[in-house]
Amino acid sequence: MSNTAIADHALLSDRHSSALVDRSRSVEWLSFPRFDSPSVFGRLLSADAGHWSITPSRDWTGTRRYVDRTLVLETTFTTATGVLVLTDLLALGPNNGWRASLVPDCGPFKVHSGKERN
């Protein structure tokens, strides 16, 4: 079970399903494609229930915010070699209807300066 307070999670939703993202940028809970569906990721309840995260491979600091009164979460990673902005959202389908995909049609990454090197 997660030791992270529920208040330290950001909520993503497309009106049909939801995800909770913790401050370490890990998706700790995802019910998809509906709220009453079995969880895809459930580390919020059990360490063995799965999660998904993406972060720079080297040391980083980060900030996050919701974009202008939306449920779009923008995370800014800063490393010694640059800045990366990651946009998390659960995208709506045509006419705000249900959409059976976790991948938005737009690219989620914008590199503002520098680049990560292996």
Secondary structure, 3 states (H helix, E strand, C coil): CCCCCHHHCEEEECCCCEEEECCCCEEEEEECCCCCCCEEECCCCCCCCCCEECCCCCCCEEEEEECCCCCCEEEEEEECCEEEEEEECCCCCHHHCCCCCCCCCCCCEEEEEECCCC
